[in-house]
Amino acid sequence: MALEDARGGTLLYVLLSAFTALLILLFARLLFHLLGRRINRLGKRTGMAAHTLVLVASGLAAWLVMHETAVVFLHVSFGQHVPIYVAITAALAVAVGLAFYSFDAIRSRLEASVARLKEVEFAEKELRLARELQGRLLPPPEIAGEGYRIAARNLAALLVAGDFYDSFLLPDGAVGVVVGDVAGKGMAAALIMASVKAMLPLVAAERSAADTLRELNRRLAAELPEREFVALAFVRFEPAAGRVELANAGLPDPYLLAAGEPPVPQVVPGPRLPLGVRPEVDYRSLTLRLAPGDRLLLLTDGLAEAPAAGGGEPLGYGALAGLLAAPGNGGGVAGGPAPPLAWIDDLLARVRAATQPALEDDWTALLLERA
């Protein structure tokens, strides 16, 4: 019988349309399952053409199956409705195609998001591990030996710091003290830091402070990539005599803190280029003597260059010197009761109060005291 003569013609019309959509979906899924990998390897335009052919084939197959089912099992003749059903089948194929495209796009974005999240989680895990390992490479915050005390703090702007400090005994009985600032932050800077830290005790043995920087600079200039360098201050300290030999390659001037005196910056003469900038640099040194109770403060530029709390301008070295000399901070009473580590913690707290909360650069401060 003709479709318009069938009982419930409208309902049958809807059921056949739904049946066609289901068939298109099934055929399309089957074809994409069989050919999907090959289609994905094609270029963008060729891939779109292949997707279109799959949908056309799915629509044609669905039309044939639906038509034969209606004729054989339902004894329905489409008659003049054939063009309508062909148009409906084409529209359903397009709708299924759009659904597939949208689904693939959403799935691709979700997969990309999941992949990025996994990468971020992995990177954060690696950075936490690197920070833990870096913390193990640094000496304890407090070290005491015969005739001296050393205290230091290292605050990282990121999980892994580019700043570092170290102290070690030299063969002649002197103590080597170093504070460094590797260009950049993060993992790359931490790796350079570890390399410099491993080199320093070997290079400093039997060399003066200036010769130590000259030799270290030669090695780093040969190893570091372009635009990577290390600002570093190195001290050879003889505890018995209180003699300090200071060499500086690009770090802020250290401060001498003597009892009853304002903080005095120690300006090393000669070139101050960071290590690794060029192979031959004639570094010089400065010699001074610490009286019992005197302290020498070494620090990186992160403290003085931190943005001030009231605006975006850096705190500045003048303001930093004022914080060193502030009452109760031991600047003018370096031999006062505050132990070295408590003194550094108080200094960092004062700098934090005077600057913006977030660290834009690493902060490192080391205090050497002749006990």
NUBA-387653 format. One record per residue (C-alpha): residue number from 1; residue in three letters; y negated, z negated, x negated. Coordinates in nm, 2 decimals, always signed. Layout:
BEGIN
  num  residu      py      pz      px
  NUM     ALA       Y       Z       X
...
# end
This chain:
BEGIN
  num  residu      py      pz      px
    1     MET   +0.00   +0.00   +0.00
    2     ALA   -0.36   +0.05   -0.11
    3     LEU   -0.54   -0.25   -0.25
    4     GLU   -0.80   -0.25   +0.03
    5     ASP   -0.51   -0.27   +0.28
    6     ALA   -0.33   -0.56   +0.12
    7     ARG   -0.36   -0.90   +0.28
    8     GLY   -0.59   -1.13   +0.09
    9     GLY   -0.73   -0.82   -0.09
   10     THR   -1.02   -1.02   -0.24
   11     LEU   -0.79   -1.29   -0.37
   12     LEU   -0.55   -1.03   -0.52
   13     TYR   -0.85   -0.87   -0.68
   14     VAL   -0.94   -1.19   -0.85
   15     LEU   -0.58   -1.27   -0.95
   16     LEU   -0.53   -0.93   -1.11
   17     SER   -0.86   -0.96   -1.30
   18     ALA   -0.75   -1.30   -1.43
   19     PHE   -0.41   -1.17   -1.52
   20     THR   -0.58   -0.88   -1.71
   21     ALA   -0.80   -1.13   -1.90
   22     LEU   -0.50   -1.34   -1.99
   23     LEU   -0.31   -1.03   -2.12
   24     ILE   -0.61   -0.92   -2.33
   25     LEU   -0.63   -1.26   -2.48
   26     LEU   -0.25   -1.27   -2.56
   27     PHE   -0.25   -0.92   -2.70
   28     ALA   -0.56   -0.99   -2.91
   29     ARG   -0.42   -1.31   -3.05
   30     LEU   -0.10   -1.14   -3.14
   31     LEU   -0.27   -0.85   -3.31
   32     PHE   -0.52   -1.07   -3.50
   33     HIS   -0.22   -1.29   -3.61
   34     LEU   -0.04   -0.99   -3.74
   35     LEU   -0.34   -0.81   -3.89
   36     GLY   -0.60   -1.08   -3.94
   37     ARG   -0.56   -1.12   -4.32
   38     ARG   -0.59   -0.75   -4.38
   39     ILE   -0.89   -0.72   -4.16
   40     ASN   -1.06   -1.02   -4.34
   41     ARG   -1.03   -0.84   -4.67
   42     LEU   -1.22   -0.54   -4.54
   43     GLY   -1.60   -0.50   -4.58
   44     LYS   -1.84   -0.61   -4.31
   45     ARG   -1.88   -0.28   -4.13
   46     THR   -1.51   -0.18   -4.17
   47     GLY   -1.41   -0.52   -4.06
   48     MET   -1.62   -0.50   -3.74
   49     ALA   -1.47   -0.15   -3.67
   50     ALA   -1.12   -0.30   -3.71
   51     HIS   -1.20   -0.59   -3.48
   52     THR   -1.33   -0.33   -3.22
   53     LEU   -1.01   -0.13   -3.24
   54     VAL   -0.80   -0.44   -3.20
   55     LEU   -0.99   -0.53   -2.88
   56     VAL   -0.96   -0.17   -2.75
   57     ALA   -0.59   -0.17   -2.81
   58     SER   -0.56   -0.51   -2.64
   59     GLY   -0.76   -0.39   -2.34
   60     LEU   -0.55   -0.07   -2.31
   61     ALA   -0.22   -0.26   -2.34
   62     ALA   -0.34   -0.52   -2.08
   63     TRP   -0.44   -0.25   -1.84
   64     LEU   -0.11   -0.08   -1.86
   65     VAL   +0.09   -0.40   -1.81
   66     MET   -0.13   -0.52   -1.53
   67     HIS   -0.11   -0.18   -1.36
   68     GLU   +0.26   -0.15   -1.38
   69     THR   +0.31   -0.51   -1.26
   70     ALA   +0.09   -0.45   -0.96
   71     VAL   +0.26   -0.12   -0.87
   72     VAL   +0.62   -0.22   -0.94
   73     PHE   +0.63   -0.58   -0.82
   74     LEU   +0.34   -0.60   -0.58
   75     HIS   +0.37   -0.25   -0.44
   76     VAL   +0.00   -0.21   -0.47
   77     SER   -0.17   +0.12   -0.52
   78     PHE   -0.51   +0.10   -0.69
   79     GLY   -0.62   +0.44   -0.55
   80     GLN   -1.00   +0.48   -0.58
   81     HIS   -1.03   +0.14   -0.74
   82     VAL   -0.89   +0.26   -1.07
   83     PRO   -1.24   +0.32   -1.23
   84     ILE   -1.34   -0.03   -1.11
   85     TYR   -1.04   -0.19   -1.27
   86     VAL   -1.09   +0.01   -1.59
   87     ALA   -1.45   -0.11   -1.61
   88     ILE   -1.34   -0.47   -1.54
   89     THR   -1.07   -0.44   -1.81
   90     ALA   -1.33   -0.31   -2.06
   91     ALA   -1.57   -0.59   -1.96
   92     LEU   -1.30   -0.85   -2.00
   93     ALA   -1.21   -0.71   -2.34
   94     VAL   -1.57   -0.74   -2.45
   95     ALA   -1.58   -1.09   -2.32
   96     VAL   -1.26   -1.18   -2.50
   97     GLY   -1.40   -1.02   -2.82
   98     LEU   -1.72   -1.22   -2.80
   99     ALA   -1.51   -1.54   -2.74
  100     PHE   -1.30   -1.46   -3.05
  101     TYR   -1.62   -1.38   -3.25
  102     SER   -1.79   -1.70   -3.15
  103     PHE   -1.47   -1.90   -3.21
  104     ASP   -1.43   -1.75   -3.56
  105     ALA   -1.80   -1.81   -3.64
  106     ILE   -1.78   -2.18   -3.53
  107     ARG   -1.45   -2.23   -3.71
  108     SER   -1.59   -2.07   -4.03
  109     ARG   -1.89   -2.30   -4.01
  110     LEU   -1.68   -2.60   -3.95
  111     GLU   -1.45   -2.52   -4.24
  112     ALA   -1.75   -2.46   -4.46
  113     SER   -1.90   -2.79   -4.35
  114     VAL   -1.58   -2.98   -4.41
  115     ALA   -1.55   -2.81   -4.76
  116     ARG   -1.91   -2.92   -4.84
  117     LEU   -1.84   -3.27   -4.72
  118     LYS   -1.53   -3.29   -4.94
  119     GLU   -1.73   -3.16   -5.24
  120     VAL   -2.00   -3.41   -5.18
  121     GLU   -1.75   -3.69   -5.14
  122     PHE   -1.57   -3.58   -5.46
  123     ALA   -1.90   -3.55   -5.65
  124     GLU   -2.01   -3.90   -5.54
  125     LYS   -1.67   -4.04   -5.64
  126     GLU   -1.70   -3.87   -5.98
  127     LEU   -2.06   -4.00   -6.02
  128     ARG   -1.96   -4.36   -5.93
  129     LEU   -1.67   -4.33   -6.18
  130     ALA   -1.91   -4.19   -6.44
  131     ARG   -2.16   -4.47   -6.38
  132     GLU   -1.88   -4.73   -6.42
  133     LEU   -1.77   -4.57   -6.74
  134     GLN   -2.13   -4.55   -6.86
  135     GLY   -2.17   -4.92   -6.79
  136     ARG   -1.87   -4.99   -7.01
  137     LEU   -2.02   -4.78   -7.29
  138     LEU   -2.34   -4.99   -7.28
  139     PRO   -2.34   -5.33   -7.46
  140     PRO   -2.37   -5.65   -7.25
  141     PRO   -2.72   -5.73   -7.13
  142     GLU   -2.74   -6.02   -7.37
  143     ILE   -2.62   -6.03   -7.74
  144     ALA   -2.68   -6.31   -7.98
  145     GLY   -2.61   -6.32   -8.35
  146     GLU   -2.71   -6.53   -8.65
  147     GLY   -3.09   -6.52   -8.65
  148     TYR   -3.15   -6.29   -8.35
  149     ARG   -3.11   -6.24   -7.98
  150     ILE   -3.11   -5.91   -7.79
  151     ALA   -3.15   -5.86   -7.41
  152     ALA   -3.17   -5.53   -7.22
  153     ARG   -3.17   -5.38   -6.88
  154     ASN   -3.09   -5.02   -6.77
  155     LEU   -3.18   -4.91   -6.42
  156     ALA   -3.07   -4.56   -6.32
  157     ALA   -3.28   -4.33   -6.09
  158     LEU   -2.95   -4.16   -6.00
  159     LEU   -2.60   -4.30   -6.01
  160     VAL   -2.57   -4.19   -6.37
  161     ALA   -2.86   -4.27   -6.61
  162     GLY   -3.00   -4.06   -6.89
  163     ASP   -3.15   -4.37   -7.06
  164     PHE   -2.94   -4.59   -7.28
  165     TYR   -2.96   -4.87   -7.53
  166     ASP   -2.73   -5.00   -7.80
  167     SER   -2.70   -5.25   -8.09
  168     PHE   -2.46   -5.26   -8.38
  169     LEU   -2.41   -5.42   -8.71
  170     LEU   -2.46   -5.21   -9.03
  171     PRO   -2.27   -5.24   -9.35
  172     ASP   -2.56   -5.41   -9.54
  173     GLY   -2.58   -5.69   -9.28
  174     ALA   -2.88   -5.54   -9.09
  175     VAL   -2.87   -5.49   -8.71
  176     GLY   -2.92   -5.15   -8.56
  177     VAL   -3.11   -5.14   -8.23
  178     VAL   -3.17   -4.83   -8.03
  179     VAL   -3.33   -4.72   -7.70
  180     GLY   -3.29   -4.36   -7.59
  181     ASP   -3.40   -4.13   -7.31
  182     VAL   -3.20   -3.80   -7.27
  183     ALA   -3.39   -3.52   -7.10
  184     GLY   -3.29   -3.49   -6.74
  185     LYS   -3.07   -3.72   -6.53
  186     GLY   -2.71   -3.73   -6.40
  187     MET   -2.38   -3.63   -6.55
  188     ALA   -2.51   -3.39   -6.82
  189     ALA   -2.76   -3.64   -6.96
  190     ALA   -2.49   -3.91   -6.95
  191     LEU   -2.26   -3.69   -7.16
  192     ILE   -2.53   -3.64   -7.42
  193     MET   -2.60   -4.01   -7.42
  194     ALA   -2.24   -4.09   -7.50
  195     SER   -2.24   -3.84   -7.78
  196     VAL   -2.56   -3.98   -7.94
  197     LYS   -2.43   -4.33   -7.90
  198     ALA   -2.11   -4.25   -8.08
  199     MET   -2.30   -4.07   -8.37
  200     LEU   -2.56   -4.34   -8.43
  201     PRO   -2.36   -4.61   -8.61
  202     LEU   -2.21   -4.35   -8.85
  203     VAL   -2.54   -4.18   -8.92
  204     ALA   -2.73   -4.51   -8.96
  205     ALA   -2.49   -4.65   -9.22
  206     GLU   -2.66   -4.66   -9.56
  207     ARG   -2.97   -4.48   -9.43
  208     SER   -3.32   -4.59   -9.36
  209     ALA   -3.46   -4.58   -9.01
  210     ALA   -3.65   -4.26   -9.08
  211     ASP   -3.36   -4.09   -9.26
  212     THR   -3.13   -4.19   -8.97
  213     LEU   -3.36   -4.00   -8.73
  214     ARG   -3.39   -3.70   -8.96
  215     GLU   -3.01   -3.67   -8.99
  216     LEU   -2.95   -3.73   -8.62
  217     ASN   -3.21   -3.47   -8.54
  218     ARG   -3.03   -3.21   -8.75
  219     ARG   -2.70   -3.27   -8.58
  220     LEU   -2.85   -3.26   -8.23
  221     ALA   -3.06   -2.95   -8.29
  222     ALA   -2.73   -2.77   -8.39
  223     GLU   -2.54   -2.90   -8.08
  224     LEU   -2.78   -2.93   -7.79
  225     PRO   -2.86   -2.63   -7.57
  226     GLU   -3.22   -2.51   -7.54
  227     ARG   -3.45   -2.74   -7.35
  228     GLU   -3.23   -3.04   -7.40
  229     PHE   -3.35   -3.32   -7.63
  230     VAL   -3.34   -3.69   -7.68
  231     ALA   -3.64   -3.93   -7.71
  232     LEU   -3.52   -4.22   -7.92
  233     ALA   -3.66   -4.53   -8.10
  234     PHE   -3.44   -4.68   -8.37
  235     VAL   -3.48   -5.02   -8.54
  236     ARG   -3.32   -5.16   -8.85
  237     PHE   -3.36   -5.54   -8.83
  238     GLU   -3.28   -5.79   -9.11
  239     PRO   -3.24   -6.12   -8.94
  240     ALA   -3.27   -6.34   -9.24
  241     ALA   -3.60   -6.20   -9.36
  242     GLY   -3.72   -6.09   -9.01
  243     ARG   -3.79   -5.75   -9.15
  244     VAL   -3.81   -5.46   -8.90
  245     GLU   -3.80   -5.10   -8.99
  246     LEU   -3.90   -4.89   -8.69
  247     ALA   -3.87   -4.51   -8.64
  248     ASN   -3.97   -4.34   -8.32
  249     ALA   -3.89   -3.99   -8.19
  250     GLY   -4.08   -3.95   -7.87
  251     LEU   -4.04   -4.28   -7.69
  252     PRO   -4.35   -4.50   -7.59
  253     ASP   -4.48   -4.73   -7.87
  254     PRO   -4.28   -5.05   -7.88
  255     TYR   -4.48   -5.38   -7.84
  256     LEU   -4.49   -5.67   -8.08
  257     LEU   -4.50   -5.99   -7.87
  258     ALA   -4.61   -6.29   -8.08
  259     ALA   -4.68   -6.64   -7.96
  260     GLY   -5.04   -6.68   -7.85
  261     GLU   -5.12   -6.32   -7.92
  262     PRO   -5.17   -6.02   -7.68
  263     PRO   -4.90   -5.75   -7.69
  264     VAL   -4.96   -5.51   -7.98
  265     PRO   -4.83   -5.15   -7.96
  266     GLN   -4.65   -5.05   -8.28
  267     VAL   -4.76   -4.69   -8.36
  268     VAL   -4.53   -4.51   -8.60
  269     PRO   -4.71   -4.25   -8.82
  270     GLY   -4.60   -3.89   -8.86
  271     PRO   -4.43   -3.65   -8.62
  272     ARG   -4.30   -3.80   -8.29
  273     LEU   -4.10   -3.50   -8.16
  274     PRO   -3.79   -3.59   -7.96
  275     LEU   -3.46   -3.53   -8.13
  276     GLY   -3.31   -3.18   -8.10
  277     VAL   -3.63   -2.99   -8.05
  278     ARG   -3.63   -2.83   -8.39
  279     PRO   -3.39   -2.87   -8.69
  280     GLU   -3.62   -3.02   -8.95
  281     VAL   -3.87   -3.29   -8.86
  282     ASP   -4.01   -3.53   -9.12
  283     TYR   -3.98   -3.85   -8.93
  284     ARG   -4.16   -4.16   -9.08
  285     SER   -4.11   -4.53   -9.03
  286     LEU   -4.31   -4.84   -8.98
  287     THR   -4.23   -5.18   -9.14
  288     LEU   -4.32   -5.52   -8.99
  289     ARG   -4.20   -5.87   -9.00
  290     LEU   -4.10   -6.09   -8.71
  291     ALA   -4.17   -6.46   -8.74
  292     PRO   -3.92   -6.69   -8.57
  293     GLY   -3.98   -6.66   -8.20
  294     ASP   -4.15   -6.32   -8.22
  295     ARG   -4.02   -6.04   -8.00
  296     LEU   -4.02   -5.67   -8.02
  297     LEU   -4.00   -5.48   -7.69
  298     LEU   -3.86   -5.12   -7.68
  299     LEU   -3.88   -4.93   -7.35
  300     THR   -3.86   -4.58   -7.20
  301     ASP   -4.14   -4.40   -7.03
  302     GLY   -3.99   -4.45   -6.68
  303     LEU   -4.18   -4.78   -6.64
  304     ALA   -4.53   -4.66   -6.73
  305     GLU   -4.49   -4.33   -6.56
  306     ALA   -4.36   -4.47   -6.23
  307     PRO   -4.60   -4.39   -5.94
  308     ALA   -4.83   -4.68   -5.86
  309     ALA   -4.79   -4.86   -5.53
  310     GLY   -5.13   -4.75   -5.40
  311     GLY   -5.09   -4.38   -5.46
  312     GLY   -4.91   -4.11   -5.65
  313     GLU   -5.08   -4.17   -5.99
  314     PRO   -4.86   -4.32   -6.27
  315     LEU   -4.88   -4.69   -6.34
  316     GLY   -5.00   -4.61   -6.69
  317     TYR   -4.96   -4.79   -7.03
  318     GLY   -5.28   -4.99   -6.98
  319     ALA   -5.15   -5.15   -6.66
  320     LEU   -4.81   -5.20   -6.82
  321     ALA   -4.97   -5.38   -7.12
  322     GLY   -5.15   -5.60   -6.86
  323     LEU   -4.82   -5.69   -6.70
  324     LEU   -4.68   -5.78   -7.04
  325     ALA   -4.97   -6.01   -7.11
  326     ALA   -4.97   -6.16   -6.76
  327     PRO   -4.95   -6.54   -6.75
  328     GLY   -4.59   -6.66   -6.71
  329     ASN   -4.44   -6.33   -6.83
  330     GLY   -4.43   -6.43   -7.19
  331     GLY   -4.66   -6.16   -7.32
  332     GLY   -4.90   -6.39   -7.48
  333     VAL   -4.64   -6.67   -7.52
  334     ALA   -4.34   -6.47   -7.65
  335     GLY   -4.19   -6.79   -7.80
  336     GLY   -4.21   -6.97   -7.46
  337     PRO   -3.92   -7.11   -7.27
  338     ALA   -3.82   -6.79   -7.09
  339     PRO   -3.50   -6.65   -7.24
  340     PRO   -3.51   -6.28   -7.33
  341     LEU   -3.30   -6.16   -7.04
  342     ALA   -3.50   -6.36   -6.79
  343     TRP   -3.82   -6.24   -6.95
  344     ILE   -3.71   -5.87   -6.90
  345     ASP   -3.60   -5.93   -6.55
  346     ASP   -3.94   -6.08   -6.47
  347     LEU   -4.12   -5.79   -6.63
  348     LEU   -3.91   -5.54   -6.43
  349     ALA   -3.99   -5.73   -6.11
  350     ARG   -4.36   -5.71   -6.19
  351     VAL   -4.34   -5.34   -6.25
  352     ARG   -4.15   -5.29   -5.93
  353     ALA   -4.41   -5.48   -5.74
  354     ALA   -4.68   -5.26   -5.88
  355     THR   -4.50   -4.93   -5.82
  356     GLN   -4.34   -4.74   -5.54
  357     PRO   -3.99   -4.86   -5.44
  358     ALA   -3.78   -4.55   -5.53
  359     LEU   -3.72   -4.49   -5.89
  360     GLU   -3.81   -4.13   -5.99
  361     ASP   -3.69   -4.19   -6.35
  362     ASP   -3.46   -4.42   -6.53
  363     TRP   -3.60   -4.75   -6.66
  364     THR   -3.48   -4.92   -6.98
  365     ALA   -3.62   -5.21   -7.16
  366     LEU   -3.48   -5.40   -7.46
  367     LEU   -3.61   -5.71   -7.62
  368     LEU   -3.53   -5.80   -7.98
  369     GLU   -3.61   -6.17   -8.07
  370     ARG   -3.59   -6.33   -8.41
  371     ALA   -3.43   -6.66   -8.32
# end
